Amino acid sequence: MAKPKFTLTSDLVNIEPESNTENQLQTTSNPPVEIPSKKVIRYERLSLNIRKDLKKDFQLWCIQRGFNMTQALEVAIRKIMDNH
């Protein structure tokens, strides 16, 4: 068995008690502010059969305009549904 390289002693480690600043902040601050809850949006997976070249063109189009493909498809589906 190997010898330990050193032993931790009070000479090597300075131990200080925890400060109570967190407790003081909680008691002196204003009453807690109610945080509004976020609306959870659930997504479903959609599988499409699409031509390879069309998918590649669509990916490039989305990148050039700062969209991700999901956002762009959601907008397109909504527009189609609103127009018909």
N, C-alpha and C positions, 0 to 999 in steps of 0.2 A: 504494500500500500504506500502511496506517495505521501510525503510530508506536506502539510499545508504551507503555502508560501508566506502567509502572515495571519495573525489573529486580530480580529477587530477589537479594539479596546477604546476606552473613553478618550485616550490620547489621540486616536486617529479619527474618531467620529464625534462631531459636535451635535448633540441632540437638543432641540429647542421645543418647547410646548407649542401646540397648535394655537393659532390666534383665533379670537372669537369675533373677527370682523364680519364673517358671514352671518352669525347670529345677530350682531348689532345692526347690520343692514336690514335684516328682515323685520326687526322690531321698530326701527326708526323710519322705514319707508312708508309710503302711502299704502292704503289697502290694495290688495292684489287686483290687477286689472283683468277683466274677463276677456279671454282670447276667443274671437269668433271661430267656430268650427269650420273646417274646409269641407267643401262638397266633394265626395269621392266619385270619380268617374270610372266606371267599369268598362273594360274593353273586351271584345270578342275577337277571336282569330278569324281571318277571312283568307281563304285560299283561292287563288286565281290561276287559270291557265292562260298565259299570255305569250305572244311571240317574243323570242329572245331579243331581237333587235328593237322592238317597241319598248321593252323593259329597260334596255340600256339607254335609249333615247330619253325615256321618262326620268331615269336616274340623273342623267346629265342636266335635264331641264330643271329638276328640283334643286340640284346643287347650285346651278347658276342663279336661281331665284331665292336661295336661302330657306327652302322648304325641306322637310323630310317627307318621304313618300307617303306615310300615313296621313299627315296633315293635308297634303295635296289631294289624295284620294277622297278623304272625308269632305273637302270643299267641293270637289267635282260631283260626288254622289248627291250632296245637298242641292247643288244647282240643277242637276238633272231631275231630281224629285220635285223641286219647286216649279220647274218649267213644264212639267207634264201632269 
